[in-house]
Amino acid sequence: MNIFDELGESVIALIASAAAAIVSAICAWVLVTFIGAKLFRDEMSYGVGLLFGPPAALIVGGVVFILLFRKIRSS
């Protein structure tokens, strides 16, 4: 039974971490797009969001997922 108890805790931690990572990735992408639109003019304002938005979203989402998952599992 101990295996299933730990599995349930892991699934809850996984779901919570994934939800937080998705929200933070979307926020990072919107933030990069907003900063690009404010700092640059014309077509370059769209280019900054398209060029740097996805990598920033992946990095921020990955970091948030790892940190939150480790924090939940350690407590």
C-alpha positions as CSV (number, residue, x, y, z in Angstrom):
1,M,0.0,0.0,0.0
2,N,2.9,2.4,0.6
3,I,3.7,2.5,-3.1
4,F,0.2,3.7,-4.0
5,D,0.3,6.4,-1.2
6,E,3.5,7.8,-2.7
7,L,2.1,7.6,-6.2
8,G,-0.9,9.7,-5.2
9,E,1.3,12.4,-3.7
10,S,3.4,12.4,-6.8
11,V,0.5,12.8,-9.1
12,I,-0.9,15.7,-7.1
13,A,2.5,17.4,-7.1
14,L,2.9,16.8,-10.8
15,I,-0.5,18.3,-11.7
16,A,0.0,21.4,-9.5
17,S,3.5,21.9,-10.8
18,A,2.4,21.5,-14.4
19,A,-0.5,24.0,-14.0
20,A,1.8,26.6,-12.4
21,A,4.4,26.0,-15.1
22,I,1.8,26.6,-17.9
23,V,0.5,29.8,-16.3
24,S,4.1,31.1,-15.8
25,A,5.1,30.2,-19.3
26,I,2.1,32.1,-20.8
27,C,2.9,35.1,-18.5
28,A,6.6,35.1,-19.6
29,W,5.6,35.0,-23.3
30,V,3.1,37.9,-22.9
31,L,5.7,39.9,-20.9
32,V,8.3,39.4,-23.6
33,T,5.9,40.4,-26.3
34,F,4.7,43.5,-24.3
35,I,8.3,44.6,-23.7
36,G,9.2,44.1,-27.3
37,A,6.1,46.1,-28.4
38,K,7.1,49.0,-26.0
39,L,10.8,49.1,-26.8
40,F,10.7,48.7,-30.6
41,R,8.7,50.1,-33.4
42,D,7.0,48.7,-36.5
43,E,7.7,45.1,-37.5
44,M,10.5,44.7,-35.0
45,S,8.1,44.9,-32.2
46,Y,6.4,41.7,-33.4
47,G,9.7,40.0,-34.2
48,V,11.0,40.3,-30.6
49,G,7.9,38.6,-29.2
50,L,8.1,35.8,-31.8
51,L,11.8,35.3,-31.5
52,F,12.4,35.5,-27.8
53,G,8.9,34.7,-26.5
54,P,8.9,30.9,-27.0
55,P,12.4,30.3,-25.5
56,A,11.6,32.5,-22.6
57,A,8.3,30.6,-22.0
58,L,10.1,27.3,-22.1
59,I,12.8,28.3,-19.8
60,V,10.5,30.0,-17.2
61,G,8.0,27.1,-17.4
62,G,10.7,24.5,-16.9
63,V,12.3,26.3,-14.0
64,V,9.0,26.9,-12.3
65,F,8.0,23.2,-12.8
66,I,11.2,21.8,-11.4
67,L,11.3,24.2,-8.4
68,L,7.7,23.7,-7.4
69,F,7.7,20.0,-7.9
70,R,10.8,19.6,-5.7
71,K,9.3,21.9,-3.1
72,I,6.0,20.0,-3.0
73,R,7.7,16.6,-2.8
74,S,10.1,17.7,0.0
75,S,7.3,18.8,2.3
